Amino acid sequence: MVIDQLINKIEKKKALVGIIGMGYVGLPLILRFCEEDFRVLGFDVDSKKVATLKRGKSYLKSIPSTRVSQIVRSGLLEVTDDFSRLYKPDCILICVPTPLTEKMEPDLQYIEKTTDAIRKHLRKGQLIVLESTTYPGNTEELILPRLESTGMRVGKDFFLAFSPEREDPGNKRFTTQQIPKVVAGITPSCQKAAVSLYRQIIQKVIPVSSPRVAELTKLLENIYRSVNIALVNELKMLADRMGIDIWEVIEAASTKPFGFSPFYPGPGMGGHCIPIDPFYLSWKAKEYDFTTRFIQLAGEINVHIPYYVVSKIQDALNGRGKSIKSSKILILGIAYKKDVDDARESPALAIMDLLQKKGATLLYHDPYIPVLPPFRKYLFQLNSSPLTKRLLHRMDAVVVVTDHSQIDYPWVVKHAPLTIDTRNVTKNMKQWKKKIVKA
Ligand SMILES: NC(=O)c1ccc[n+]([C@@H]2O[C@H](COP(=O)([O-])OP(=O)(O)OC[C@H]3O[C@@H](n4cnc5c(N)ncnc54)[C@H](O)[C@@H]3O)[C@@H](O)[C@H]2O)c1
C-alpha cells in the first residue's frame, strides 16, 4: 500500500523532505531534519536566500552560520528555486508567509501559489503538510480541492495534513525539537504519515482530530497572547494616570502560585504573528455570522499603544520646554522583540512614523538591524547610528522600544538627557529618576 511504503521510508530516514519557504520557520525545520540524517530539498522564491544557503551561510541572527555550513558540508541539504523539482520529495512542508492585505483580510496568495506549484508536480505517495498559520478550514477548503483536481485522491494517492509551527526565534529555553507539535491529517492515513514524520524530529507529537482543530489551536495560542498583552497595556495606561507602576503590580501578582500568568506591557504589538493571525479568525468568523469582539478590542488597544507612547514623549519634552518638532530623538531598538533581527510589524515603526510626522529628527540604534529595509507600510531611509556618549549627549530624548540584552541601559540613561522607557529597563535606576519617563 502507498501509505505503508511512505511510512517505511520515513521510519528508515530514507524519505526526502521538501521544505517550501526557508524563512524563520522553514530554516530551523530544515536543520532539524538534517540533524536527524534526513535528506532535505529546500525551495524558496528568494534566490538570494538560496544562494546564501548554498554558500553555507545563515541569513537569520537566531541561526549561526556554523550550523548551516555543517549541514551543507554533510551533503544532506540541497536548496533550489526550481519548483519543477517538487515531484522529488516524499514529504513536503509548506512554510510560506500568511500576511494580511491592506484591508486586514487574509492574504492567501503565497499558499495559493505554493499549492499550485505542488499540484503541477504532485505524484503518488507524497505527504503535504501546511505549517503556515491560517484560519480553520484552510487546509480542507483551499488546498485539498486544488490537489484533488489532479484526479488523485487524498488518503489514498497522496496525504495532506496541517501542523502549526510554534517557532519562537531567539528563544534559548526551547529548541524546535523540544516544542511539542500539534498534527492533524485529513484522513486517518494522512494523520499516520504526518505523525510518523514529525516523531522523527520532535520529542512530543500531539495528534488532534482534524486540521480545523489544529488550525484553531494555533490561533487560540496567538489570540491568548494578543488579548492578554492588550489587557496589561490598557492597565498600564490607567495605572500611569493613577501614579502606580504597572511593572511593580505585575511582579507582585506573579507571586501567586496558581491562576495567574504574567504578560508585560510594551510599545505596542509586533512581529509576524500576534498582530496578524487573530484577524484570520475574525475574517473567517464573519462567514458564520459571528463577531470576535475580544480580538477586535485587543487589536484596537494594541494599535493605540504607539500613539500613547508618542503622547508620553510629547509630555516629557513639554516638561522641558521642548516640542517634538525639531527635537532629536533616538529610537533604541527597532526589532519587535529583544535579541532578534526581525522588525516586521514592529511598533518602533509606527512610533517613528508618528514622530516624523510631528517634525522630529529621528535616529536609531539597533545592533541587529544595521539598515532599515522597506516595510509593508513604512519607508525610512536610515542606518543604525553607533551608540556613543557623543550621540546620546546630542539627543533631546532616547526612546527604548526594544530591550536588547547587549545594551548597557544604565550607561544610556546616564548620558542621555531624557529616556522614555517602554520596557522597564530602568527598573532599578532610582538615581536618574528625574530624567526617566515610563511609557
Ligand atoms: N516567524 C515566526 O516566529 C513564526 C512562528 C510560528 C508560525 N509562523 C508562521 O509561519 C509562516 C511562515 O512565517 P516565517 O516567519 O517563516 O516567514 P518568512 O517571511 O521568514 O519566510 C517565508 C519564506 O517563504 C518564501 N516564499 C514566499 N513565497 C513563496 C513561494 N510562493 N514559494 C516558495 N517560497 C516562498 C519567502 O521568500 C521566505 O523566505 C507564516 O504563516 C507565519 O505566520 C511564524
Ligand as a Chemical Component Dictionary entry (heavy atoms), coordinates in Angstrom:
data_LIG
# 
_chem_comp.id                   LIG 
_chem_comp.type                 NON-POLYMER 
_chem_comp.pdbx_formal_charge   0 
_chem_comp.three_letter_code    LIG 
# 
loop_
_chem_comp_atom.comp_id 
_chem_comp_atom.atom_id 
_chem_comp_atom.alt_atom_id 
_chem_comp_atom.type_symbol 
_chem_comp_atom.charge 
_chem_comp_atom.model_Cartn_x 
_chem_comp_atom.model_Cartn_y 
_chem_comp_atom.model_Cartn_z 
_chem_comp_atom.pdbx_ordinal 
LIG N1  N1  N 0  8.274  33.716 12.465 1  
LIG C1  C1  C 0  7.708  33.069 13.460 2  
LIG O1  O1  O 0  8.136  33.186 14.595 3  
LIG C2  C2  C 0  6.517  32.162 13.228 4  
LIG C3  C3  C 0  6.093  31.335 14.280 5  
LIG C4  C4  C 0  5.031  30.483 14.078 6  
LIG C5  C5  C 0  4.364  30.473 12.843 7  
LIG N2  N2  N 1  4.771  31.316 11.841 8  
LIG C6  C6  C 0  4.048  31.227 10.577 9  
LIG O2  O2  O 0  4.853  30.514 9.646  10 
LIG C7  C7  C 0  4.669  31.027 8.326  11 
LIG C8  C8  C 0  5.998  31.473 7.743  12 
LIG O3  O3  O 0  6.500  32.524 8.550  13 
LIG P1  P1  P 0  8.026  32.961 8.544  14 
LIG O4  O4  O 0  8.207  33.861 9.716  15 
LIG O5  O5  O -1 8.919  31.797 8.380  16 
LIG O6  O6  O 0  8.062  33.835 7.196  17 
LIG P2  P2  P 0  9.376  34.322 6.425  18 
LIG O7  O7  O 0  8.959  35.504 5.642  19 
LIG O8  O8  O 0  10.535 34.402 7.346  20 
LIG O9  O9  O 0  9.669  33.113 5.436  21 
LIG C9  C9  C 0  8.840  32.757 4.396  22 
LIG C10 C10 C 0  9.691  32.338 3.225  23 
LIG O10 O10 O 0  8.836  31.929 2.182  24 
LIG C11 C11 C 0  9.350  32.378 0.961  25 
LIG N3  N3  N 0  8.283  32.382 -0.030 26 
LIG C12 C12 C 0  7.328  33.297 -0.264 27 
LIG N4  N4  N 0  6.509  32.907 -1.241 28 
LIG C13 C13 C 0  6.958  31.699 -1.645 29 
LIG C14 C14 C 0  6.524  30.782 -2.624 30 
LIG N5  N5  N 0  5.454  31.014 -3.387 31 
LIG N6  N6  N 0  7.233  29.654 -2.775 32 
LIG C15 C15 C 0  8.318  29.402 -2.005 33 
LIG N7  N7  N 0  8.763  30.228 -1.063 34 
LIG C16 C16 C 0  8.086  31.372 -0.869 35 
LIG C17 C17 C 0  9.931  33.725 1.278  36 
LIG O11 O11 O 0  10.891 34.135 0.337  37 
LIG C18 C18 C 0  10.550 33.460 2.654  38 
LIG O12 O12 O 0  11.874 33.018 2.558  39 
LIG C19 C19 C 0  3.644  32.141 8.458  40 
LIG O13 O13 O 0  2.365  31.602 8.265  41 
LIG C20 C20 C 0  3.778  32.560 9.911  42 
LIG O14 O14 O 0  2.588  33.132 10.414 43 
LIG C21 C21 C 0  5.841  32.147 12.004 44 
# 
loop_
_chem_comp_bond.comp_id 
_chem_comp_bond.atom_id_1 
_chem_comp_bond.atom_id_2 
_chem_comp_bond.value_order 
_chem_comp_bond.pdbx_ordinal 
LIG N1  C1  SING 1  
LIG C1  O1  DOUB 2  
LIG C1  C2  SING 3  
LIG C2  C3  SING 4  
LIG C2  C21 DOUB 5  
LIG C3  C4  DOUB 6  
LIG C4  C5  SING 7  
LIG C5  N2  DOUB 8  
LIG N2  C6  SING 9  
LIG N2  C21 SING 10 
LIG C6  O2  SING 11 
LIG C6  C20 SING 12 
LIG O2  C7  SING 13 
LIG C7  C8  SING 14 
LIG C7  C19 SING 15 
LIG C8  O3  SING 16 
LIG O3  P1  SING 17 
LIG P1  O4  DOUB 18 
LIG P1  O5  SING 19 
LIG P1  O6  SING 20 
LIG O6  P2  SING 21 
LIG P2  O7  DOUB 22 
LIG P2  O8  SING 23 
LIG P2  O9  SING 24 
LIG O9  C9  SING 25 
LIG C9  C10 SING 26 
LIG C10 O10 SING 27 
LIG C10 C18 SING 28 
LIG O10 C11 SING 29 
LIG C11 N3  SING 30 
LIG C11 C17 SING 31 
LIG N3  C12 SING 32 
LIG N3  C16 SING 33 
LIG C12 N4  DOUB 34 
LIG N4  C13 SING 35 
LIG C13 C14 SING 36 
LIG C13 C16 DOUB 37 
LIG C14 N5  SING 38 
LIG C14 N6  DOUB 39 
LIG N6  C15 SING 40 
LIG C15 N7  DOUB 41 
LIG N7  C16 SING 42 
LIG C17 O11 SING 43 
LIG C17 C18 SING 44 
LIG C18 O12 SING 45 
LIG C19 O13 SING 46 
LIG C19 C20 SING 47 
LIG C20 O14 SING 48 
# 
